[in-house]
Amino acid sequence: MKNLFVGNLPHSTTEDELRSLFSAHGNVEKVSVVTDRETGRSRGFAFVEMSDAGEADKAVAALNGTDLGGRALKVNEARPKTDRGFGGQGQGRSRGGSRDDYHGHARQPREPRW
């Protein structure tokens, strides 16, 4: 079993379209187009699970960079969430850090507004 990441999808792409695209290269177990929780609109990427790792590798080689709806697909092996950094946490700041810790300099006290 191998899980593939498919990025740069047109927002109109359906799970059935992806299933037929990847089925030409092997047995597809599951297709999940990722959608926005609030709007329900596609976020432009999906995950495709293929039962045979060899077929999945062939699908990556065949489909990465191919055109779908005017967009070049990005297809590679999906990585677990834990392998990625802190997305959206800001440049150079760690989780839980305060502004006072920035570059090791304490902030200057502010004058009262009144």
N, C-alpha and C positions, 0 to 999 in steps of 0.2 A: 504494500500500500504506500503510495506517495502522494503528498499534497502539493499542488502547484498554485503559485500566485499568478494571477493574470491582471495586469495593470494597463492603464491608458485606454480603458474601454469607452466606447460611446455610451452615453447615459441611457440610450434606448435599448441596449443589448439585454436580451432575455436569457434565462437559464437554459431554455430549449435550444437557442441559437448556439450557446457555448457547448452544450452537450453534443450537438451534431458536429460542431467544428472539431472537438477533441476525440469523438468516437471514431473518426477516420484513422486515428493513430493507436487505438486500443480501447479496452473496456473502461468506461467511466462509471465510477461508483456514485459520486455525489457532485453536484454543482451548487455553489452558493454565491449569488450576486449580493454584495454588501450594499445595504441601503441606509439612508439617513433615518434616524429614529423619529425625528419630528415631521419630516416632509414625505418620507416613504420613497424618495427619489434615489436612484442609483448613485453611489459615490464614485463610480468609475473604475472599480476593481472587483475581482471575484476570486474564489478559490475553487479548484477542480481537483477532486480526489480520483486517482486512477489506481486500479487494483494491482497492476504489474509495474514495478519500478523501471524496467527496461523500456516498456511502452511509454511511460511517462517521460523518460529521458529523450526518447525519439520525438515525442510531441513538443517538448521544449525546443529541441533543435529545429523542428520543422515550422513551428508557429511563432517563435520569438522574432519580432520585427515585421511580421506580416501585416497587411492592411486589413482592417475591419471597420467599415463605415467611415473611411477617410482618416483613421488613426492607426499608427504603428503600435501593435500590441507589444507589451513587455511581459514575457513569460519566463518564470524561473521557479526553482524549488522554494516552497514557502518555508520561512524561518519562524520558530516559535516567538511569541511576544517577548519572552524574557531576554532574547538576544539583542533586542533593540534598546536604544537609550531612553531617556526621559523625554519623550516627544512633547513639545509645547511648554517646557519648563523654563525656557529662556537660556540665553547663551552664558555659559560659565558659572551658573548658579546651581547649587545642588538642592535637592528637596529639603525643606525644613530650614533652610538658611534664611537669615534675616538680612535686611538691607545694611545693617550695621557691620556685617561680616564682609561686605563687598570690598575687595582689594585690601583687606586688613585695616582700613581706616574707619574710625568712628565718625558718625555723622555729627555735624555741628548743631548745637541746640538752636531751636528756632525762637524768634521773638514772638511774644503774644500778639494776636491780631487786634486787640482793642486798644 
